[in-house]
């Protein structure tokens, strides 16, 4: 039972009942019974989330793990909400296609990635999940099941809210005049509807790609390289990791250069062999550790580098569980031109206020790095939470967002007023009341409220 009552952040909850429907009709029946009885319903995804969104705080926990079909077609896939992301990747690959969004955790459920509008290491080129949804089938608490396609607009009025200037953003409802159903439901964190099935766009596997992990003996050189390389044609991945991050995985990767204090991970679509010569010049220009850096163009190379990149968050989660405290990780993204200012703020505040381990890595191409703090005591845990609040406020000050790809869930719902005005939050709550009048679905996600005060 505990599998349904926690997520990867170590956030834990409780439920009166755990239900695993086998069919759509059974799911709709569960929702109808909950609606009639005023029972809160939380949809449990794969458990890879980091904000407590799938963790119930009472009521019923409903897992859609049986809704796991994957059908591959030419240009798209039809997936149940409980289908696993890694299984979709494998099935698409066998057909010579791929699904562009690449969230780190391949054990995530498709419904969960839609719920938080997940991104990943390839978001530099391909953006977030929402962009790749062609059709969505979902159930509302009133028993209606809607099947909508890209272009189908919602049938009620909303008050628009502003969007931050960052390239990535997934916090609250992206309300806009004449918006589409798909854009409303994806990223709504299970608070408006229950995703049942999705039709997702696939792309042909590129013919040629060049992958590299470029090491630097100077942190400053690595950051200058990021700025210089953002405009490289065909670049679909631009990731970065600092020295503490490399330290987390040195035991696993014994061939890491000893002098490396940072690395930049790249993936580029290439059309001819000149791409290799171009990288030789780039490494020299940016003072990279050219001889020690890793490059490759084979599928085996890509998988090896992918495993390297994903080893970082995996090691973070392991360490969090070992220490026994909740994960403290940022998901803030700022406008690209503010990347260095935000990174400097992170480091300055950590140096002054957090006497415990930390690591910074992530999607620096979108000015979206993850700051991971590892509390070793109650005191550092309290200070770490204060730091995250200050980081969120700074992100907003610089024109950025409070959540770029993980959503807010329950652990970070108090960030919402940092970004949105009271009027904008009320506009979101109005949508929630319209689709879920009793405030039962995903209760506790996004909005701080209690069951006794559903309009709060």
N, C-alpha and C positions, 0 to 999 in steps of 0.2 A: 504493500500500500504506500510506503514512503516515497516510492518513485514518482508518484503523482503529486506529492506535497512539498516539493522543493525544486529549485532550478540550479543552473551551473554556478550561480553567485553564492550559493549556500543559503539563500533565503528560504525559509520554511513556513508552512501554513498548516491548515487543518480543514477537514471537510466532514459533513454529516453523512455523505454517501458518495461513492465513486461509481460512475456508470460508464459502460463501454458499449454504445449502440452498434448494431451490426448493419443496419439499413438506414436510409434517409427517413423512412416512415417512422422508425423507432426513435430517431433523433427528434423529429418534429413532435412526437408524442411526449418525449421527455420535456421539451420546451413548453408545451401546452400545460403539462401538469405543474411545472414550476411556475408558470405565469399565473395559473389559477390559485396556487398556494402561496404566492409571494416569496418563492424560494430563489435565492441568488444562484446563478450558474456561472461557473468558470470553465473555460475550455482549456484542456491540457494539451500542449503540443509535445515536442520531443524532449523538452527539459533543458535545452541548450541556451535558453534565454538568460539574460544577466540583470533583469530588472524586477523579477518576481511577478511578471504579468500572467504566467500560467499557474501561479500558486494560489489556491483558494484560501480565503479567510472566512471559512464557514460555508454553509449551503452545499450545493452539489458540484462535484468535479466531474466533467464529462470529457472522456478521451475519445478522439476520432481515429485511433490507431487502426481500426478495421477498414477505414476509408482510404485504402492504400493503393488503389489501382494506378498504373502508369501505362498510357497508350502513346506510342510514338508515331507521329505522322510526318509528312513532308512539310517542314516549316513550323511545326508546333507539336506540343505534347498536351495530353489531357491527363490531369493528375488529381487524385483524391487529396483531401486536406491532410490525411495522415500519411501520405507517401513521403518517403525519406529523400532528402535532397541528394545524397550520395547515390541512391538508386536511380534517380532521374539522370544524374550526370553519366552514369554507366550505361543506361539504356540509350540515351541520346548519342553517346560516343559510338555505340555499335552501329548506329545508322549513319555515321559520318557527320553528325551534328553536335552542337553543344548549346547549353543554356547559359546565356551571358552572365547573369548575376552569380557571384561566387562567394557567398557568405562563408566564413571560416569553418564553421561547424557543419560538416557534411551529414551529421546525424540529425540535423534539424528537420522538423516536419514542414512540408510545403505550406500548410495552413499557417504555421507559425511565422515563416518568412514573409508571408503576405500580411499577417497581422501587424508586424512591426516595420514593414516596408524595408526589408533587409538589404544591405549592400555587401561589399566585400572587396577583395584586393583588385578586382578588375573594374571597379566602379569608376576609375579614372577615365575610362573610355565608355563604359556601358551604362553607368548610372545605377539606379536602384531597382528593386523588384517591380514596383508599380508600373514602370515603363514597359515591362515585358509581358503584362497580363492582357490577353485578348478577349477572354470571356471569364465570367465569374458567376458561380452558382452559390447562393447563400440563403440561410434561413433567418427570419426575424422572430422575435419573441412572441409576436401575435399569431404565429403559425404560418405566415406567408413564406413561400420559397420563391425567390426571384432568380432568374437566369438572365444576366445582362451581358452585353457585348461592349467593346470599346466604342464610344460614341453615344451610348445610351445615357441620357441625362436624368438626374434625380427629379422627382415629381413634386417637390416642395421648395419653397424659398429659403435661402440662408443669407445670413449677414456675413459678407467677406471679412477675412482676417488678413493681416499682413504676412508676408513671407520674408525671412531673413535673407541677407545677401550671400550667404555661404552656398557653395555648389551642392551640398548635401544637407538634407533636413528631414526629420521624421519625428515631430513632436506635436501632438494635438491633431485636430482635424484641419486639413488645408482648405478651408471654406472659401469658395469663390462663386461668383454669379454664374449660373448655367453650368455648374460642374457636373462631372460624370459620376455614375455610381461606383465604378471601379476605383476612381481617385478618392472617393470618400471612404469606402470600406477598407481598402488596403492602407495600412498604417493606423487603423483605428483601434488596434490593440485588443480586439475581442470585446469591445464595449458596445458595438452597434449591431452586429450580426455574427452568425456562425458560418464561416466559410466551409462549403461542402466539397466543391470541385472547382478547378481552375484550368483554363486553356492558356498555355504559356508559349510564347514565341521561341523558336529555336533558330540558330544560325548555322550555316555550313562551317565545319571545322576548317580553320585557315590552313592554306597549303604550306606556308613557311612562317616560322616564328623563331625569334632569337631571345633567349632568356639569360639573365645574368644576375649574380649577386656580387656587387662591387664593394670592396672593403676600403676603409680609409683609416689612416693613422692619425688623422686630425678631424675632430668633430666639426670644426668650422668649414673645412674643405668639403665634408659630406653635405652640409647644408647649402653651400654655394653650388654644388653639383646639382642638387635638387632644383634650384632656381634655374640653372642653365639648361636642364634637360626637360623641363615641362613641355616645351614646344616641339620636341622631337616628333616627326611624322610617324604615325602608326603606333605610338606608344600606348599600350593599354593597361600597363601597371607601373606605378611609381610609389614604392613603399620605402620605409626607413626604419632603422632600429638603432638605439643608442648603446653605449657601452654596458650599462647594467643589463640591458636586454640580452646582449650577446653573452654576458656572464651567466644568465639563466640556463643557456643551452650548451655551454662549452663542454660540459661533461658528456653530453650526447654527441656533439659534433667536435671530436677531438682534432679535426683537421682545420678548425678555425684559425686563421693567422693570429699569432700571439700579440702582434702589435696593433691589431684592429681595434678601434674604439667606436666605430660606427659602420653601418653598411646601408647601401641603397639597393633595393631589389627592383629589377626592371623586366618587362616583357614587351616585345615589339613585333608587330606584323611587318614582315620584310618582303621585298619584291625581287631583290637581287643580292649577289654576294658582296656588293660594296658596303652593305650594312656593317659587316665585320670591320672593315677598314675604318669606317666612321667611328666605331666604338674605340678603336685603338687610339685615335686622335683625341676623343673625348676623355678617355682615362688620363692621358698625358696632360691635357689642358686643366683638368680638375685635381691634379696631384693624387690620383687614386693609387691604391696598391695594385698596380696593373698585373704584375706577375702572380700575385696571390689571389686575385679575384677569380670567380668561377663563371664561365660562360658555356652555353650549350644550345643546340638547336634540335636535338632529338626528343622524342616523347619521354624517354627515360630521364633525360635531363630536366624536362619540365616537371615531371612528377617528383624528382629529387628536390628541386628548388621549392616546389609547392609544399612539400613536407617540411622543409626548413622554415618557411614562412609560417606555417600553421603550428609548428612546434612552440612558437612563442606564446600564443594564448593558451595552448594546452598546458604548458609548464606553469603559467600563471594560475590557472585553475587548480592544478595539483598543489601548488604552494599555498594557495588560499585555504584549501582543505586541510593541509598539514598544520597550518597555524591556528585554524579553528575560528577565524573571524570572517565576517562577511566581506566579499570582494568590494574593494573601492577602486572603481575604474571610470575614467571619463569617456564621454562619447560626444565631445563638443567639436564643432567644425566652424571655422571662421572664413571670411573672404580670403582668397589666396594671397593677396598682398599683405595680409595681416598675420601670415603664418609665423614669421620670425618673432614678431612682437608677442604673440600668444605663447610660443615655446619659451621665450625668455621669461615670461611671467610665471609659467609653470615652474621652471627651474629655480628662479629666484625665491619663490614662496616655499618650495619644498626645502631648499637649503636652509631657510630661516626657521621653518616651523615643523618639519617632519623628520625626527631622528630615527628613522627606520628605513628598510629597503624600499626601493621604487624602481620602475622601469618604464620607459616611454618608447612606443613603437606604433606603426600603423600607416594609414593612408595619407601620407604627407603630400601626395600629388593634389589632393583636395583640401589641404590644410586641415586634416582630420587625423590627428594622432591620438592614441589612447594612453593616458597617464594611468599607470597601475601602482597603487600604494599598498604596502603589505604591513598592516598594523601588527605589532608584536605584543601589545598590551591594551588594556581598556583605554588608557590615556591617549596612546597614539591613534587608536580607533576613533575617539571623539575628535581629535585634532584633524585626522584625515577627512572626516565628514565635513568639518568646517572648511577645509581646503577645497573640497569638491564644490561646495556652495559658492565659494569665492571664485573658483574657476568658471563656474556657470555664469556668474554675473559678469565676469570679464569677457567671456565669449559674446554675450549679448551686447556689451558695451562696444565691442569691435565689429558689430554687425552680424555676428554669427548665431548659431543655434544651440539649444540646450540638449538636443539629441539628434545625432546624424543618421544612425542606423539601428539602434537597439530599442528605440522607444523609451517611454518613461516608466511604464508599469506601475508598481506600488512603491518601489524603493526610491524612485526619483520624481514622483508626481509633484512634490513640493517645488520643483523647478518651474512648473508651468507659469506661475505669476511673474517669474523673472523675465520671461519673453513676451507674454501677452498681457494686455490691459484687462481690467475687470469686465469691460464691455465685450471684448473678444472672447474671453472665457465663458461669459454668459451666452454668447452666440453659439459656442460649441455645446454647452449644456442644453440649449434649446433643441439642437439636433438630437442629442441623446434622449431627451424627454419625448421627442416626436417619434422616434423609432423604438424606444424602450421606456414607456411611461412609468413603469414601476421601478426603474433603475436596478434591474436584476442581472443584466448580462455584463460579465467582466467587472463586477462590483469592486471598487477600490483601485482600479487602473485609471490613470490620468488625473482623476479628480479626487481630492481629499474630501471625503464625506463619510457619513455613517448611515446604516440601513434605516435608522429612525428619522433621518433628515435627507431623503432622497434628492431633494432639490438643492442641496447645499453646494 
